[in-house]
């Protein structure tokens, strides 16, 4: 049911109060002047005349009092008539003219009053006809230009939709300015709306809140820091993130840099590597086992000794075949070249230097390089491999109490063996196998991958060095494939992406220019607020007894309603629906059977609305319904709130009707489609809120704080539920 139909007390306009204060002051001033003249007149009379006047007054006191009452009544009636015929119609005329000029050109002034006021209203309506015709011509031209822009937008949307990668474009604060369908699938899951969505990806939302993973915060911060040190360098990075359903995503970041060198944000490309990781685990595992088994078989058959006679004549051929097979298995296995988790040629010397520096800084471990590995190139995801090796070194340090390690490459094409040695005992095979199965983690980052998964993706073979080392020295050998040729890759995104000075006019690139990193909400203009406009349908009007049966909401970002980012959820009230409520909202009980309960829905709606201003029509009722459910759901809404009913009373104080239908007729010039559905009413409220902003601006109400202060002064702000 809709609480806005509760019969409101007629709103007394502020102008009416000021007018009667003026009348009271004028009467008081007149009475004071008359009293002064009366005193002067009294003092000018002789004592006998004063006595005569007192006697006449006493004899005719009733007539004098009655005449005074009639005089005051006549004055009051005349003033009230003047107010209702001239003053009040003039105030309403100004308000309706403001609606006509600023919001709805089809609106016409309709009022009763003095002849001159009515004549002025007719003249305004005549001018409005010409203004509407001119406005219609401008609208036709705007629609034509928008249609052309929409065609370009559809082309871009089609291109983005066909990309196999998820694409996110974020500003400096991490607010999402652009995303495609694949990114929404990766991060929000199959259900992107309602109570089934895992998270809510949308324009204006913070990507750091959506993903909430420290490694992304660190990667973006490091990228921005590196950009200041190396403006022309490759400062992009790669990392592994968790997406919807726990899927692992390979993420690449690249900075957005303006032509003048200013940092403007970053691009995030996402690839789902879950299936690739599973395939690689099976493929690399089988390859390693076959390589080991063929080597053992060749060694066994090559030993001299007695064998059955039937094998003597087969031995040479069998030995030749197995030797060839073993040589084949010794070669580097082919890279799974899907492009989802690409490897890049990296100079081994630069990789070792970065590894030594990171070990000293993060692990407090001294690393001595045995050689400079000059001329050697490896195919790596340098950041992830460095993380995996740091984690391995940290576990070895903790296991053996080590403070010094040595690193060096030994090249035997097609392999380059990285030997990690130390003074002390060697770990056992079971210990090493267990450690390789642990997640990659350091003091600052955590990855959803095991060390073995990172090594397998790089086709890396790990083992304990069993011979060739001095006494008391132990070590691990990591066999890297030597980079031999440049693989064919998709277009690189790393480096500095330059935003052209003339940007396209679709999607929400205005978020680039949001004021400040964390601007105070009170000082932010209404047109720049990020809002969640919401509405509820209920079983009745008593929050202490009735239940919510539907919640609908839509987001507003930068003055634009995002129709594709909606929340629309029916709720099972676990009680019967009164017939009178069904007649209003039209929701039948069978539609609610099996739907989530309010305990399940409200936490999802809170996540949908986080970090936004809540906007509702008669929002006090809806928020009271939420407040009653706080005990059972544990959900408390702390969002700032604006109410379109109160704001309508601010811009039109002389009008009595401030229900949703009346405001829609005034400001939108039409009835509300899908009336008394939560989402339909939320969409209508969003349109009304955007139409109220220019009217408030005309009154000098620009910021959130000013709107809130003005709304609190209205009569409707005192309604309680």
C-alpha positions as CSV (number, residue, x, y, z in Angstrom):
1,X,0.0,0.0,0.0
2,X,1.0,3.6,-0.5
3,X,1.3,5.8,2.6
4,X,1.3,9.0,0.6
5,X,-2.5,8.7,0.3
6,X,-2.9,9.4,4.0
7,X,-5.0,12.7,4.0
8,X,-2.6,15.5,4.5
9,X,-3.3,18.7,6.4
10,X,-3.4,21.6,3.9
11,X,0.0,23.1,3.9
12,X,0.1,26.7,5.0
13,X,2.5,28.5,2.8
14,X,5.3,30.6,4.2
15,X,4.0,33.6,2.4
16,X,0.6,33.3,4.2
17,X,2.4,33.4,7.6
18,X,4.5,36.4,6.5
19,X,1.4,38.2,5.2
20,X,-0.5,37.8,8.5
21,X,2.6,38.8,10.5
22,X,2.6,42.0,8.5
23,X,-1.1,42.5,9.1
24,X,-0.6,42.0,12.8
25,X,2.3,44.4,12.9
26,X,0.3,47.0,10.9
27,X,-2.7,46.7,13.2
28,X,-0.4,47.0,16.3
29,X,1.3,50.0,14.8
30,X,-2.1,51.6,14.0
31,X,-3.4,50.9,17.5
32,X,-0.3,52.4,19.0
33,X,-0.7,55.6,16.9
34,X,-4.4,55.8,17.7
35,X,-3.6,55.3,21.4
36,X,-1.1,58.1,21.2
37,X,-3.5,60.5,19.6
38,X,-6.2,59.5,22.1
39,X,-3.8,60.3,25.0
40,X,-3.0,63.7,23.5
41,X,-6.7,64.3,22.9
42,X,-7.6,63.3,26.5
43,X,-5.0,65.6,28.0
44,X,-6.4,68.5,26.0
45,X,-9.8,68.1,27.5
46,X,-11.0,70.0,30.7
47,X,-11.8,67.9,33.8
48,X,-15.5,68.4,33.2
49,X,-15.3,67.3,29.6
50,X,-13.3,64.2,30.7
51,X,-15.9,63.3,33.2
52,X,-18.7,63.8,30.7
53,X,-16.8,61.6,28.2
54,X,-16.3,58.8,30.8
55,X,-19.9,58.9,31.7
56,X,-21.1,58.6,28.0
57,X,-18.6,55.7,27.5
58,X,-19.8,53.8,30.5
59,X,-23.5,54.2,29.5
60,X,-22.8,53.0,25.9
61,X,-20.0,50.4,26.6
62,X,-21.9,47.6,24.8
63,X,-22.4,49.6,21.6
64,X,-18.8,50.6,21.6
65,X,-17.5,47.0,22.1
66,X,-19.8,45.7,19.4
67,X,-18.8,48.4,17.0
68,X,-15.1,47.6,17.6
69,X,-15.7,43.9,17.0
70,X,-17.6,44.6,13.7
71,X,-14.8,46.9,12.6
72,X,-12.1,44.3,13.3
73,X,-14.2,41.6,11.5
74,X,-14.6,43.9,8.5
75,X,-10.9,44.6,8.4
76,X,-10.1,40.9,8.7
77,X,-12.6,39.9,6.0
78,X,-11.2,42.6,3.7
79,X,-7.6,41.5,4.3
80,X,-8.4,37.8,3.9
81,X,-10.3,38.5,0.6
82,X,-7.4,40.6,-0.7
83,X,-5.0,37.8,0.3
84,X,-6.9,35.1,-1.5
85,X,-7.8,37.2,-4.5
86,X,-4.4,38.9,-5.1
87,X,-1.6,37.7,-2.8
88,X,-2.0,33.9,-2.8
89,X,-2.8,33.6,-6.5
90,X,0.2,35.7,-7.3
91,X,2.4,33.3,-5.3
92,X,0.9,30.3,-7.0
93,X,1.3,32.0,-10.4
94,X,5.1,32.4,-9.7
95,X,5.4,28.8,-8.7
96,X,3.5,27.4,-11.7
97,X,5.4,29.7,-14.1
98,X,8.6,28.3,-12.7
99,X,7.4,24.8,-13.5
100,X,6.5,25.8,-17.0
101,X,9.8,27.5,-17.7
102,X,12.2,25.1,-16.0
103,X,10.6,21.7,-16.1
104,X,7.5,21.1,-18.1
105,X,6.7,23.3,-21.1
106,X,3.3,21.6,-21.5
107,X,2.2,22.8,-18.1
108,X,-0.5,25.5,-18.1
109,X,-1.3,27.9,-15.3
110,X,-4.8,27.3,-13.8
111,X,-5.8,29.4,-10.9
112,X,-8.7,31.6,-9.5
113,X,-8.2,35.2,-8.3
114,X,-8.6,38.8,-9.2
115,X,-9.5,39.8,-12.7
116,X,-6.1,41.2,-13.4
117,X,-4.4,38.0,-12.0
118,X,-6.6,35.7,-14.2
119,X,-5.9,37.9,-17.2
120,X,-2.1,37.7,-16.5
121,X,-2.5,33.9,-16.3
122,X,-4.1,33.8,-19.7
123,X,-1.4,35.9,-21.2
124,X,1.2,33.5,-19.7
125,X,-0.5,30.5,-21.1
126,X,-0.6,32.2,-24.6
127,X,3.1,32.8,-24.3
128,X,3.6,29.2,-23.2
129,X,2.0,27.9,-26.4
130,X,4.7,29.7,-28.4
131,X,7.4,28.7,-25.9
132,X,6.3,25.0,-26.2
133,X,6.4,25.1,-30.0
134,X,9.9,26.5,-29.9
135,X,10.9,24.0,-27.2
136,X,9.4,21.2,-29.3
137,X,11.5,22.2,-32.3
138,X,14.7,22.2,-30.1
139,X,13.7,18.8,-28.7
140,X,13.3,17.4,-32.2
141,X,16.8,18.5,-33.1
142,X,18.2,17.2,-29.8
143,X,16.5,13.9,-30.4
144,X,18.0,13.7,-33.9
145,X,21.5,14.3,-32.5
146,X,20.9,11.9,-29.7
147,X,19.8,9.2,-32.2
148,X,23.1,9.7,-34.0
149,X,25.0,9.4,-30.8
150,X,22.9,6.4,-29.8
151,X,23.9,4.7,-33.0
152,X,27.5,5.3,-32.2
153,X,26.9,4.1,-28.7
154,X,25.3,0.9,-30.0
155,X,28.3,0.3,-32.2
156,X,30.6,0.7,-29.3
157,X,28.4,-1.5,-27.1
158,X,28.3,-4.2,-29.8
159,X,32.1,-4.2,-29.9
160,X,32.5,-4.3,-26.1
161,X,29.9,-7.1,-25.9
162,X,31.8,-9.2,-28.3
163,X,35.1,-8.9,-26.5
164,X,36.1,-12.1,-24.8
165,X,37.6,-10.1,-21.9
166,X,35.9,-8.2,-19.2
167,X,36.7,-4.4,-19.5
168,X,36.5,-1.9,-16.7
169,X,37.4,1.8,-17.0
170,X,37.9,3.6,-13.7
171,X,38.8,7.1,-12.7
172,X,41.4,8.2,-10.2
173,X,39.2,7.3,-7.2
174,X,38.4,3.9,-8.6
175,X,34.8,4.7,-9.6
176,X,33.6,2.7,-12.6
177,X,33.0,4.8,-15.7
178,X,32.6,2.0,-18.3
179,X,32.1,-1.8,-18.2
180,X,31.0,-4.5,-20.6
181,X,28.7,-7.5,-20.2
182,X,31.6,-9.9,-19.7
183,X,33.0,-7.9,-16.8
184,X,29.5,-7.9,-15.2
185,X,29.3,-11.7,-15.7
186,X,32.8,-12.2,-14.1
187,X,32.1,-10.0,-11.1
188,X,28.4,-10.2,-10.5
189,X,27.6,-13.7,-11.7
190,X,24.7,-14.8,-13.8
191,X,22.1,-12.9,-11.7
192,X,23.1,-9.3,-11.8
193,X,20.0,-7.9,-10.2
194,X,17.9,-8.6,-7.1
195,X,18.8,-10.8,-4.2
196,X,20.7,-13.4,-6.2
197,X,23.5,-11.1,-7.4
198,X,26.9,-11.7,-5.7
199,X,27.9,-8.1,-6.0
200,X,26.7,-5.0,-7.8
201,X,28.8,-3.7,-10.6
202,X,27.6,-0.3,-11.9
203,X,28.6,3.1,-13.0
204,X,29.9,5.3,-10.2
205,X,30.6,2.4,-7.9
206,X,34.0,1.9,-6.4
207,X,35.9,-1.0,-8.0
208,X,37.8,-1.4,-4.7
209,X,34.5,-2.0,-2.9
210,X,33.2,-4.3,-5.5
211,X,36.3,-6.5,-5.5
212,X,37.5,-5.8,-1.9
213,X,40.9,-7.5,-2.5
214,X,44.1,-5.9,-1.1
215,X,46.2,-7.0,-4.1
216,X,44.2,-4.7,-6.4
217,X,44.6,-1.7,-4.1
218,X,48.3,-2.3,-3.9
219,X,48.7,-2.9,-7.7
220,X,46.9,0.4,-8.5
221,X,48.8,2.4,-5.9
222,X,52.1,1.0,-7.2
223,X,51.1,1.8,-10.7
224,X,50.3,5.4,-9.9
225,X,53.6,5.7,-8.0
226,X,55.6,4.2,-10.8
227,X,53.9,6.5,-13.3
228,X,55.3,9.5,-11.4
229,X,58.8,8.0,-11.5
230,X,58.7,6.7,-15.1
231,X,56.1,8.7,-17.1
232,X,57.1,7.1,-20.4
233,X,57.7,3.6,-19.0
234,X,55.7,0.4,-19.0
235,X,54.0,0.7,-15.6
236,X,51.1,-1.7,-16.0
237,X,50.8,-4.7,-13.9
238,X,49.1,-8.1,-13.7
239,X,47.5,-9.9,-10.8
240,X,45.0,-12.7,-10.0
241,X,41.6,-11.7,-8.5
242,X,38.6,-13.6,-7.2
243,X,35.4,-13.1,-9.2
244,X,31.8,-14.3,-8.8
245,X,31.5,-17.9,-7.7
246,X,35.1,-17.9,-6.6
247,X,36.4,-18.0,-10.2
248,X,40.0,-16.9,-10.6
249,X,40.5,-13.9,-13.0
250,X,43.7,-12.8,-14.6
251,X,43.7,-9.0,-14.4
252,X,45.8,-6.6,-16.3
253,X,46.0,-2.9,-15.3
254,X,47.1,0.1,-17.4
255,X,47.1,3.8,-16.5
256,X,45.0,6.4,-18.3
257,X,47.1,9.4,-18.9
258,X,45.9,12.7,-20.4
259,X,47.8,14.4,-23.2
260,X,49.3,16.8,-20.7
261,X,50.7,14.0,-18.6
262,X,48.1,14.0,-15.8
263,X,47.0,10.7,-14.4
264,X,43.3,10.2,-15.1
265,X,42.5,6.6,-13.9
266,X,43.1,3.1,-15.0
267,X,41.9,0.3,-17.3
268,X,41.3,-3.2,-15.9
269,X,41.1,-6.2,-18.3
270,X,39.8,-9.4,-16.9
271,X,40.1,-13.0,-18.2
272,X,38.6,-16.1,-16.6
273,X,41.5,-18.6,-16.2
274,X,39.7,-21.1,-14.1
275,X,39.4,-23.7,-16.9
276,X,42.9,-23.0,-18.2
277,X,44.4,-23.6,-14.7
278,X,42.5,-26.9,-14.5
279,X,43.7,-28.0,-17.9
280,X,47.3,-27.0,-17.2
281,X,47.3,-28.9,-13.9
282,X,46.3,-32.1,-15.7
283,X,48.5,-31.5,-18.8
284,X,51.7,-30.5,-16.9
285,X,51.2,-33.2,-14.3
286,X,50.9,-35.9,-16.9
287,X,53.9,-34.6,-18.8
288,X,56.1,-34.5,-15.7
289,X,55.1,-38.1,-14.7
290,X,55.7,-39.4,-18.3
291,X,59.1,-37.6,-18.4
292,X,60.1,-39.2,-15.1
293,X,58.9,-42.7,-16.1
294,X,60.5,-42.8,-19.5
295,X,63.8,-41.7,-17.9
296,X,63.6,-44.5,-15.4
297,X,62.7,-47.1,-18.1
298,X,65.6,-46.0,-20.3
299,X,68.0,-46.2,-17.4
300,X,66.7,-49.7,-16.4
301,X,66.9,-51.1,-19.9
302,X,70.3,-49.7,-20.4
303,X,71.8,-51.6,-17.5
304,X,73.8,-54.7,-18.3
305,X,72.6,-58.0,-16.8
306,X,70.6,-61.1,-17.4
307,X,67.2,-60.8,-19.1
308,X,65.0,-63.4,-20.6
309,X,66.1,-64.6,-24.0
310,X,62.9,-63.5,-25.6
311,X,63.8,-59.9,-24.9
312,X,67.4,-60.0,-26.2
313,X,66.5,-59.4,-29.8
314,X,63.9,-56.7,-28.9
315,X,66.2,-54.8,-26.5
316,X,68.0,-52.6,-29.1
317,X,64.8,-51.6,-30.8
318,X,62.9,-51.0,-27.6
319,X,65.8,-49.0,-26.2
320,X,65.9,-46.9,-29.3
321,X,62.2,-46.2,-29.2
322,X,62.1,-45.3,-25.5
323,X,65.2,-43.1,-25.9
324,X,63.5,-41.2,-28.6
325,X,60.3,-40.9,-26.6
326,X,62.3,-39.7,-23.6
327,X,64.0,-37.1,-25.7
328,X,60.6,-35.9,-26.9
329,X,59.4,-35.7,-23.3
330,X,62.5,-33.8,-22.3
331,X,61.6,-30.9,-24.7
332,X,59.6,-28.0,-23.4
333,X,55.9,-28.7,-23.5
334,X,53.8,-26.3,-25.6
335,X,52.3,-23.3,-23.9
336,X,48.6,-23.3,-23.7
337,X,48.4,-20.3,-26.0
338,X,44.9,-19.1,-25.2
339,X,46.0,-15.6,-24.4
340,X,44.0,-15.6,-21.1
341,X,47.1,-15.6,-18.9
342,X,49.9,-14.4,-21.2
343,X,53.7,-14.8,-20.5
344,X,56.2,-12.2,-21.7
345,X,59.9,-12.3,-22.6
346,X,61.8,-11.0,-19.5
347,X,65.6,-10.5,-19.2
348,X,66.7,-13.0,-16.6
349,X,69.2,-10.5,-15.1
350,X,66.4,-7.9,-14.5
351,X,64.2,-10.6,-13.0
352,X,67.0,-11.8,-10.6
353,X,67.8,-8.2,-9.5
354,X,64.1,-7.5,-8.7
355,X,63.9,-10.8,-6.8
356,X,66.9,-10.0,-4.7
357,X,65.7,-6.5,-4.0
358,X,62.2,-7.8,-3.0
359,X,63.7,-10.6,-0.8
360,X,65.8,-8.0,1.1
361,X,63.0,-5.6,1.5
362,X,60.1,-8.0,2.4
363,X,61.8,-11.0,3.8
364,X,64.9,-9.4,5.4
365,X,66.8,-12.1,3.5
366,X,70.3,-11.6,2.0
367,X,70.5,-13.0,-1.6
368,X,73.8,-13.3,-3.4
369,X,73.7,-13.6,-7.2
370,X,76.1,-16.2,-8.6
371,X,76.1,-14.7,-12.1
372,X,74.4,-11.8,-13.9
373,X,72.5,-14.1,-16.4
374,X,73.4,-11.6,-19.2
375,X,71.8,-12.5,-22.5
376,X,69.3,-14.9,-21.1
377,X,65.6,-14.3,-21.6
378,X,62.8,-16.2,-19.9
379,X,59.1,-16.3,-20.7
380,X,57.3,-15.1,-17.5
381,X,54.6,-13.4,-15.8
382,X,57.2,-11.6,-13.8
383,X,55.1,-10.3,-11.0
384,X,53.4,-13.6,-10.2
385,X,56.6,-15.6,-10.5
386,X,58.4,-13.2,-8.2
387,X,55.5,-13.6,-5.7
388,X,55.7,-17.4,-5.9
389,X,59.5,-17.5,-5.5
390,X,59.4,-15.1,-2.6
391,X,56.8,-17.3,-0.9
392,X,59.0,-20.4,-1.5
393,X,62.1,-18.6,-0.1
394,X,60.1,-17.4,2.9
395,X,59.0,-20.9,3.8
396,X,62.6,-22.2,3.4
397,X,63.9,-19.4,5.6
398,X,61.4,-20.2,8.3
399,X,62.0,-24.0,8.0
400,X,65.8,-23.8,8.1
401,X,66.4,-20.6,10.0
402,X,68.2,-19.2,7.0
403,X,69.5,-15.6,6.6
404,X,71.4,-16.0,3.3
405,X,70.7,-17.7,0.0
406,X,72.4,-17.8,-3.4
407,X,70.8,-17.6,-6.8
408,X,72.3,-18.4,-10.2
409,X,71.3,-19.7,-13.6
410,X,72.9,-22.7,-15.4
411,X,71.8,-22.9,-19.1
412,X,71.4,-26.2,-20.9
413,X,69.0,-25.5,-23.8
414,X,66.1,-25.7,-24.0
415,X,66.2,-25.3,-20.2
416,X,67.8,-22.7,-17.9
417,X,68.1,-24.1,-14.4
418,X,67.8,-21.6,-11.5
419,X,69.7,-23.0,-8.6
420,X,68.7,-21.7,-5.2
421,X,71.3,-22.8,-2.6
422,X,72.0,-22.3,1.1
423,X,74.2,-23.5,3.9
424,X,72.3,-26.2,5.7
425,X,70.3,-29.4,5.3
426,X,68.0,-30.2,2.3
427,X,64.2,-30.4,2.7
428,X,62.5,-33.7,2.2
429,X,60.4,-34.5,-0.9
430,X,57.1,-34.6,1.1
431,X,57.9,-31.3,2.8
432,X,58.6,-29.7,-0.6
433,X,55.5,-31.2,-2.2
434,X,53.3,-29.9,0.7
435,X,54.8,-26.4,0.4
436,X,54.2,-26.2,-3.3
437,X,50.5,-27.0,-2.7
438,X,50.1,-24.0,-0.4
439,X,48.7,-20.6,-1.5
440,X,51.0,-17.8,-2.7
441,X,51.1,-15.2,0.1
442,X,53.4,-12.6,1.4
443,X,53.1,-10.0,4.1
444,X,51.1,-7.6,1.9
445,X,49.3,-9.8,-0.7
446,X,47.4,-13.0,-1.0
447,X,46.7,-14.7,-4.3
448,X,44.0,-17.3,-5.0
449,X,46.7,-19.6,-6.5
450,X,49.0,-22.2,-5.2
451,X,52.8,-22.1,-5.8
452,X,52.5,-25.2,-7.9
453,X,49.8,-23.6,-10.1
454,X,52.1,-20.7,-10.8
455,X,55.1,-23.0,-11.5
456,X,53.0,-25.3,-13.8
457,X,51.7,-22.4,-15.8
458,X,55.3,-21.4,-16.5
459,X,56.1,-25.1,-17.4
460,X,58.6,-25.1,-14.5
461,X,60.2,-28.3,-13.1
462,X,61.1,-28.1,-9.4
463,X,63.3,-30.6,-7.5
464,X,66.0,-30.9,-4.8
465,X,69.6,-30.8,-6.0
466,X,71.0,-34.2,-5.1
467,X,74.6,-33.9,-6.4
468,X,77.3,-31.4,-7.5
469,X,77.1,-29.1,-4.4
470,X,79.9,-28.6,-1.8
471,X,79.5,-30.4,1.5
472,X,77.0,-28.8,3.8
473,X,75.3,-26.9,1.0
474,X,71.8,-27.8,-0.2
475,X,69.5,-26.4,-2.8
476,X,66.5,-26.5,-5.1
477,X,66.7,-26.5,-8.9
478,X,63.9,-24.8,-10.9
479,X,64.1,-25.6,-14.7
480,X,62.8,-22.7,-16.7
481,X,62.1,-23.0,-20.5
482,X,64.5,-20.7,-22.4
483,X,62.6,-18.1,-24.4
484,X,63.1,-18.8,-28.1
485,X,60.7,-16.7,-30.1
486,X,58.3,-13.9,-29.6
487,X,54.8,-15.4,-29.4
488,X,51.9,-13.9,-31.2
489,X,49.7,-12.0,-28.7
490,X,46.6,-10.0,-28.5
491,X,47.0,-6.3,-28.5
492,X,48.9,-5.2,-25.5
493,X,47.2,-3.0,-22.9
494,X,50.1,-2.3,-20.8
495,X,51.8,1.1,-20.9
496,X,50.2,4.5,-20.9
497,X,46.8,4.8,-22.6
498,X,46.2,8.4,-23.8
499,X,42.7,9.8,-23.6
500,X,41.9,11.9,-26.6
501,X,40.9,15.5,-25.9
502,X,37.6,15.1,-27.7
503,X,36.0,12.2,-25.9
504,X,32.8,10.4,-27.1
505,X,29.6,11.5,-25.5
506,X,28.4,8.1,-24.3
507,X,28.9,6.2,-21.1
508,X,29.7,8.2,-18.0
509,X,33.1,9.7,-18.6
510,X,32.0,12.8,-16.6
511,X,33.1,10.9,-13.5
512,X,36.7,11.8,-14.5
513,X,36.0,15.3,-13.1
514,X,34.3,14.4,-9.8
515,X,35.5,17.0,-7.3
516,X,38.1,15.7,-4.8
517,X,39.0,12.3,-3.6
518,X,36.5,12.3,-0.7
519,X,34.3,15.4,-1.0
520,X,32.0,16.3,1.9
521,X,28.5,15.3,1.0
522,X,26.9,18.5,2.4
523,X,28.8,20.7,-0.1
524,X,28.1,18.5,-3.1
525,X,25.6,19.9,-5.7
526,X,22.4,17.9,-6.0
527,X,23.1,17.3,-9.7
528,X,26.4,15.5,-8.9
529,X,25.0,13.1,-6.2
530,X,25.1,9.4,-6.7
531,X,21.6,8.3,-5.6
532,X,19.6,5.1,-5.2
533,X,15.9,6.0,-5.8
534,X,13.7,3.3,-4.1
535,X,10.2,2.4,-3.2
536,X,8.4,-0.4,-1.4
537,X,5.0,-2.1,-1.6
538,X,3.6,-3.4,1.7
539,X,0.7,-5.3,3.1
540,X,-0.6,-2.1,4.9
541,X,0.3,1.2,6.4
542,X,1.3,0.1,9.9
543,X,5.1,-0.6,10.1
544,X,4.7,-2.4,13.4
545,X,2.3,-5.0,12.0
546,X,2.6,-5.0,8.2
547,X,5.2,-6.5,5.9
548,X,7.2,-5.5,2.9
549,X,6.3,-7.5,-0.2
550,X,8.4,-5.7,-2.9
551,X,11.4,-3.5,-3.1
552,X,12.3,-1.6,-6.3
553,X,15.2,0.8,-6.9
554,X,17.2,2.4,-9.7
555,X,20.5,4.3,-9.5
556,X,21.1,7.9,-10.6
557,X,24.7,8.9,-11.5
558,X,25.7,12.3,-12.7
559,X,22.1,13.3,-13.3
560,X,21.3,10.3,-15.4
561,X,18.9,7.4,-14.6
562,X,20.7,4.1,-15.2
563,X,17.8,1.9,-16.3
564,X,20.1,-1.1,-16.7
565,X,21.1,-0.9,-13.0
566,X,17.9,-1.7,-11.2
567,X,16.9,-3.7,-8.1
568,X,13.5,-5.4,-8.4
569,X,12.7,-8.1,-5.9
570,X,9.4,-9.6,-4.6
571,X,9.4,-10.6,-1.0
572,X,7.5,-13.5,0.7
573,X,5.8,-11.8,3.7
574,X,4.9,-15.2,5.3
575,X,1.4,-14.0,6.0
576,X,-1.8,-13.4,4.1
577,X,-2.4,-10.3,2.0
578,X,-5.3,-8.0,2.9
579,X,-7.8,-7.6,-0.1
580,X,-7.6,-3.8,0.2
581,X,-3.8,-3.9,-0.3
582,X,-4.1,-6.2,-3.3
583,X,-6.5,-3.8,-4.9
584,X,-3.8,-1.1,-4.8
585,X,-0.6,-2.9,-5.8
586,X,-2.1,-5.8,-7.7
587,X,0.3,-8.4,-6.4
588,X,-1.4,-11.7,-5.9
589,X,-0.3,-14.1,-3.1
590,X,0.8,-16.9,-5.5
591,X,3.4,-14.5,-7.0
592,X,5.0,-14.3,-3.6
593,X,5.2,-18.0,-2.8
594,X,8.8,-19.3,-2.7
595,X,10.3,-15.8,-3.0
596,X,13.1,-14.8,-0.6
597,X,12.1,-13.4,2.7
598,X,12.9,-9.9,4.0
599,X,15.8,-11.3,6.0
600,X,17.4,-12.4,2.8
601,X,16.5,-9.5,0.6
602,X,17.3,-6.5,2.8
603,X,21.1,-7.2,3.1
604,X,21.3,-7.4,-0.7
605,X,19.4,-4.1,-1.0
606,X,21.8,-2.5,1.5
607,X,24.7,-3.6,-0.7
608,X,23.0,-2.3,-3.8
609,X,22.5,1.1,-2.1
610,X,25.8,1.4,-0.3
611,X,27.8,4.7,-0.7
612,X,24.7,6.5,-2.2
613,X,22.1,8.9,-1.2
614,X,18.7,7.3,-0.7
615,X,15.9,9.1,-2.5
616,X,12.2,8.2,-2.0
617,X,8.7,9.7,-2.0
618,X,7.5,9.9,1.5
619,X,10.7,8.0,2.4
620,X,10.0,8.2,6.1
621,X,7.4,5.4,5.8
622,X,9.8,3.1,3.8
623,X,12.7,3.8,6.2
624,X,10.4,3.1,9.2
625,X,9.6,-0.3,7.6
626,X,13.3,-1.0,7.3
627,X,13.9,0.1,10.8
628,X,11.4,-2.3,12.2
629,X,13.2,-5.1,10.4
630,X,16.6,-4.1,11.7
631,X,16.3,-6.4,14.7
632,X,15.6,-9.6,12.7
633,X,17.9,-8.8,9.7
634,X,20.7,-7.0,11.4
635,X,20.6,-4.4,8.6
636,X,20.8,-0.7,9.5
637,X,20.6,1.9,6.8
638,X,22.9,4.9,7.5
639,X,22.6,6.4,4.1
640,X,21.7,10.1,3.9
641,X,18.1,10.6,2.6
642,X,16.2,13.0,0.4
643,X,12.4,13.0,0.1
644,X,10.7,14.1,-3.1
645,X,7.5,14.9,-1.2
646,X,9.3,17.3,1.0
647,X,11.3,18.8,-1.9
648,X,8.0,19.3,-3.8
649,X,6.6,21.2,-0.8
650,X,9.7,23.3,-0.9
651,X,9.4,24.4,-4.5
652,X,5.6,24.6,-4.5
653,X,4.6,25.7,-1.0
654,X,1.3,27.2,-2.2
655,X,0.0,23.9,-3.6
656,X,-1.7,21.4,-1.5
657,X,-1.2,18.2,-3.5
658,X,2.2,16.6,-3.2
659,X,1.4,12.9,-3.8
660,X,3.3,11.1,-6.5
661,X,0.5,11.3,-9.1
662,X,-0.1,15.1,-8.6
663,X,3.7,15.9,-8.9
664,X,4.0,13.7,-12.0
665,X,1.2,15.6,-13.7
666,X,2.8,18.9,-12.8
667,X,6.5,18.1,-13.5
668,X,6.3,15.3,-16.1
669,X,3.1,16.2,-17.8
670,X,1.8,12.6,-17.8
671,X,0.5,9.8,-15.6
672,X,2.9,7.2,-14.1
673,X,3.2,3.9,-15.9
674,X,3.4,0.8,-13.8
675,X,1.9,2.7,-10.9
676,X,2.0,1.0,-7.5
677,X,4.8,-1.4,-8.5
678,X,7.9,-0.8,-6.5
679,X,10.2,-0.4,-9.5
680,X,7.6,1.6,-11.5
681,X,7.2,4.1,-8.6
682,X,11.0,4.2,-8.1
683,X,11.5,5.1,-11.7
684,X,8.8,7.8,-11.6
685,X,10.4,9.2,-8.4
686,X,13.8,9.3,-10.1
687,X,12.4,11.4,-13.0
688,X,10.6,13.7,-10.5
689,X,13.8,14.2,-8.5
690,X,15.7,15.2,-11.6
691,X,13.0,17.7,-12.5
692,X,13.0,19.2,-9.0
693,X,16.7,20.0,-9.1
694,X,16.4,23.0,-11.5
695,X,13.4,24.3,-9.6
696,X,15.4,24.1,-6.3
697,X,18.4,25.8,-8.1
698,X,16.1,28.7,-9.0
699,X,15.4,29.1,-5.2
700,X,19.1,29.1,-4.4
701,X,19.0,25.6,-3.1
702,X,22.0,23.9,-4.8
703,X,23.8,21.6,-2.4
704,X,22.7,18.5,-0.5
705,X,22.9,20.4,2.8
706,X,20.7,23.2,1.5
707,X,18.1,20.8,0.2
708,X,18.0,18.9,3.5
709,X,17.7,22.1,5.5
710,X,14.8,23.3,3.3
711,X,13.0,20.0,3.5
712,X,13.1,19.9,7.3
713,X,11.2,23.2,7.4
714,X,8.1,21.8,5.6
715,X,5.0,20.5,7.3
716,X,5.4,17.0,5.9
717,X,8.7,16.6,7.6
718,X,6.8,16.3,10.9
719,X,4.8,13.3,9.8
720,X,5.6,10.2,12.0
721,X,5.1,6.5,11.3
